[in-house]
Every structure is written in C-alpha cells, then in structure tokens.
Amino acid sequence: MMKETIDTEVMKFEEFEYKRPDMAQLSSDFERLFEEFSQAGSFEQQQDIFHEINEIRVLFASMYNICHIRHTIDTRDAFYEAENDFFNQELPNFQAFNTELNNKLLASPYRDAFERQWGEQLFRIAELNRRTFAPEVLADLQEENRLSSEYVLIKAGAQIDFQGEKFNLSALLPHELSPNRATRQSASEAKWSFFAGHAGEVESIFGQLVKTRHGIAQKLGYSDFTNLGYDRLTRSDYTANQVVGFREEIAKHIVPLASRLYERQQKRLKLDKLYYYDEEFRFASGNPKPQGPPSWIVKQAQHMYREMSEETDEFFTLMQEAHLMDLENKDGKATGGYCTYIEQYRTPYIFSNFNGTSGDVDVLTHECGHAFQVFSSRDIGLSEYKWPTYEACEIHSMSMEFFAWPWMNLFFGPQADKYKFMHLSNAIYFLPYGTAIDEFQHIVYANPEMSPAERNQVWSDLEKKYLPQRNYGDNSFLKNGGYWQRQGHVFTTPFYYIDYVLAQICAFQYWKWDQEDHASAWESYVRLCKAGGSKSFLELVDLAGINSPFQKGCVEAVAQEISNWLEKIDDSSF
C-alpha cells in the first residue's frame, strides 16, 4: 500500500503517481477492518482502526482526483477517459463502503468519545450520508455518473464556427464582450446556435437524469429527489422551506437593485434596448481586462499573495512550485473552473480556462479562496473535515475575491476602479440568476414527469420573476426557455447552485468588514479557513462572526450597503 500522505516540497503534479485502485483488494481490506472495528474493545482501538480505514479512503479519493484533473485537462486523452469511465462505475461501490463505515460509527459504543474527540459534525455527516445510499441504487448511481459525464463531454467538445475560425466555448467569450455590438451579437448567436443544435441531446440527458434521480430517491424512501439532494449536500441545519424564504428575500431586495444597475448600464452604453448579448458588456469603453497573458497574471498573483499574509505567501508558493494550476484554455479541455484536493499529496489543485477577460482574475482569486481554505485545514486529521459543506466553501472563495481588491491595480492598472465597480455589480447581477437556477431545480424535481417543453416554460417564467430585464430579441431558442441548459451544475451537482447565492451574502459582509477593519476581518477569515468542515454551515457563519443569510433583515441590509456604495460611484467616468 502506498503511503497515506507524501511530502510534496519538490514533487510536481506531473510526478504524482496514478494507479487504478484494486477494487477487490480494497473490498477485502474494508471487510477486514470493519470486522476489527466492530470487535474492538476500547475507544482507542476503534480510533486506530478508524485511521487505518481512512488511509484506504485517502488513497482511493486521491487516485480519483488525479484522474479527474488529468481527464478534464484533456478530455480526448484515451487513457484517462477509460479511467474516468472506471470511476463512474466504481464510485457508487466506494460510496457503499463509506455507508458501512458511517453505520459502524453511528452504532459505536464509544460514540461519546468520538464526539469529544471530533465534535458532532462527524456524526451529522455520517447520518446524512447513510440515508443517501443503499445497495439497490448502485446501478442507478452508475447511470447518473455516466449521464453527467455525457453532458460535460458535449460542452468540452464544442467547435463553434465564428468569423472563419473554430472556437471552444471559453475562447469565444472575448468576442461576446466585444465593444462592437454586431460582433457581440454574432458571437452570442454562434454560441447559442451550438446549444440549440445540441438541445435535443441535452434535454434527453437531463430528462434521464431527473428520472434516474427520482427513482433513486424513491428506492431510498424519499418522496422525491429534493430532500435526497439536500442530504447528499449534507445540509444539516436548514431546510428547503428556509431556502424558499431566502429566495423571496432575493426577489424582494436584490432583483430591484439589479434592475437599477441594468438601467445604469443601458444609459452608459447609450442603447435604446439592452439585449441579452449586451448584458455582459458593461462599459462603452470596454470591460476592464488584465494587462498581460496568463503567466503574467500568475506573477501578479504571486506578488499579491506575498503581501497579503505569510499564510497566503506559503500557500501560493506551493501552488506554483508544485505545478498545481492548469489555467489556460485549450481545445479538448473541459469547460469552467474548479478547485479540488489531493489528500495523499496534501495539495489543492486549481483548474480554469483563462480567455483574456476580467474573469481570469475572478476565477483565480475565487479558486485560490477554495485552495487556501483546504491548505489551511489540511492538518485536521479527518477526511470529512478537510472541506466544509458547499455553501460554507463558497464563503472562502467569494470573500477571497474581495480581500484581493487592494491589489487590483497589479492586474488592471488604471482600470482597477472600473474593475471593482464591475466586480461588485456582477456579484449583484449573479444573485437573481443563481436563485432562479435553484427554484428551477426545485420545480423540476417536484414534477419529474415534465416534458422538455414544460421544463423550458418553467425557466421562461422564472426569468420574468428574477431577470425581468432580459430581452432575447428574435433568438427563438432562448425565448423558448433554453438558457438554463448552459449551467453545468444543474446536470452534475443538483441543488448546489444556491450555495453560491447564500455564500455571496456572507462574502458581502466580509467586503464591508474589510473596508472598515482589515485586521479583524482577515483574522476572522483565516479562523474560518482553518476550521475546515469541522462545523455545520450556520455554526461556521457564527464562528466567523457574520450574520446568517437566513436571518431576518440580512439580505435587505446587505443590498442597502452595496446600493449606497455603487450610487456614490460616477460610472459615466468609466
């Protein structure tokens, strides 16, 4: 067996060993250790066996993550495509082992001692995870993984004809942000023609996913997939009903603020109408852009993180020296960005698709927030606690975007103030969209027999509620409710998307706090990062000293603070 963790001071990511897990050996090891755990005569013995079990879990998860990274870097690599197929089949089997471990922990006669050692969160996670698996859903989980991968491959394989060249989705974006309106329109139309051309395939995949997930939920004793989706995300201290109330707060306080910002944007651009292809183009002079290529952006980030704190300097030095970032857009590369953690090597990894827009800086600071958090909590001796739940995770990422503000001149030069105005505005623009995506999923999974046309109608209706400014002109695909099909989270990680909205409300509080008292805001942030996933979402919010987004008046107060700041800015000067 390989060593559980490996010192990476000199080891680069390309040197990380990948070896397909031997499932027969893994099964045998788990069976033996589970028996020993049950027979253990003391807490100390169970604790030692628990750590042995964790070593096996670390190795499997590390191999999976190495495979996932290398597969998404190049989805055309035949070896890692085959390995990805392997994990699609075997991850449910691994989940079965984790479920058995959870059963053993929950039944342990030494549970009180485990709780004193690790806290209650370990058992909350165990209980929720136990509910989400049974042997009879194994084949369904494999099918769910396969369908999700199909969607990822469709987007990764995009080759879009535009101006005599072929572009993938990431490479097309700069043209969608062109100061030339005709270029923006034609680039946007080209992108959406790609989605329209694959709509039948995408709708079929999603329809099968909904049906599969509903079937899994019923086999596990749930009435529908919604509560199963919440349990999968280990949401232990709030309910779907609380999320309903939160969405209404967004509709009441954020949608009007976003509408005012769109009106200001239309005025800045001197347009009679703001069409969908105009929305991302914020200023007549053009959106702010980083002043150099990807390698230059990384160099500026190194400067920033060196000055930000000793902790961030150590973190980012590791990321560079161990080659733990793949940032540039390439053909065959999966779309989007993410951060993951390779536990065996004690390293985060950041994946992105830079394309020469301000989003390059957004995604780098965002994913660095995730990576810095898991780097900070990597010495917690429990795999379950390396990461918090998703909504708490996104506090770290979105707040890091704001903690980076004092260094934006490094990336944008004289356009730094323009960037800050756009960055804060974009965060407001996002909230209604993220909320609409969440409500869409709640409706769809409550009505799993919906036809593709009915699902698209649901999206169109939600756009009227949350995105009232949206004008699709004569684009029939979008007018008929196709926009949601671009959102990968809907396919791969159901109900995750509202986590960005919840976390953004928390991050806005750090934005305000940092302006008023940087030292105490940063101390709180580092404390939050070091806590990892040792507490639930609302416990972590309390630990940080910020208000829960569910708290009455929280969304309204945040909206007012940001509105006041934006109103003071003369955006005509940009």
TAPE-V164944 format. One line per field, one symbol per residue. ss: DSSP state (a for helix, b for strand, c for the rest). phi: phi as a letter, one per 30 degrees, with the letter a starting at -180 (. if undefined). burial: 1 if it has 16 or more other C-alpha atoms within 10 Angstrom, else 0. A space follows every 10 residues. Layout:
# TAPE-V164944
ss: ???
phi: ???
burial: ???
This chain:
# TAPE-V164944
ss: cccccccccc ccaaaccccc ccaaaaaaaa aaaaaaaaac ccaaaaaaaa aaaaaaaaaa aaaaaaaaaa aaaccccaaa aaaaaaaaaa aaaaaaaaaa aaaaaaaccc aaaaaaaacc aaaaaaaaaa acccaaaaaa aaaaaaaaaa aaaaaacccb bbccbbbcaa aaaaaacccc aaaaaaaaaa aaaaaaacaa aaaaaaaaaa aaaaaaaaac ccccaaaaaa aaccccccca aaaaaaaaaa aaaaaaaaaa aaaaaaaaac cccccaaacc cccccccccc cccaaaaaaa aaaaaaaaca aaaaaaaaaa acccbbbbcc cccccccbbb bbaaacbbbb bbbbccccaa aaaaaaaaaa aaaaaacccc ccaaacccca aaaaaaaaaa aaacaaaaaa aaaaaaaaaa aaaaaaaaaa aaaaaaaaaa aaaaaacccc caaaaaaaaa aaaaaacccc cccccaaaac ccaaaacaaa aacccccaaa aaaaaaaaaa aaaaaacaaa aaaaaaaaaa acccccaaaa aaaacccccc cccaaaaaaa aaaaaaaccc aaac
phi: .ddebbdcec dcedcddcbe eddddddddd edddddddde cadeddddde ddddeddddd dddedddedd dddbdcdddd dddddededc eddddddddd deddddcddc eedddddcid eedddddddd dcbbedcedd dddedddede dededddebc dahibcbddd ddeeddcddd dddedddddd dddddddcee ddddededdd dddddeeddc jcdadedded dedhdcbabd dddeddeddd ddcceddddd dddddedddh cdbccedced cdbedjddbe dadeddeddd ddedddddad dddddddded dchcbbcddb didddibabb bcdechbdbc babdbicded dedddddddd ddddddcddd dbedcdcdde ddedddddde edddedcddd cchdcddddd dddddedded edddddedde ddddddbdde dedddddede ddeddcbddd bchcdddddc iceedddeed dcbeiddddd dedddddedd edddddaeed ddddddeddd dhcdbdeddd ededicdddd deiddddded ededdddddd dddd
burial: 0001100100 0010010000 1000010001 0011001001 0010011011 0111111111 1111111111 1111110001 1011001111 1111111111 1101110111 1001000101 1111111111 1111001101 1111111111 1110111111 1100001111 1110111110 0011111111 1111110010 0110111111 1111111001 0101111111 1111110000 0010011011 1011111110 1100111110 0001011111 1111001111 1001001101 1101110100 0110110110 0111111111 1111111111 1111111111 1111111111 1111111111 1111111101 0111111111 1111111111 1111101111 1100111111 1111101111 1111111111 1101100101 0100111111 1110011011 1000001110 1111100101 1101111111 1111111111 1111000000 1101111111 1111111101 1001011111 0001100110 0110010000 1001
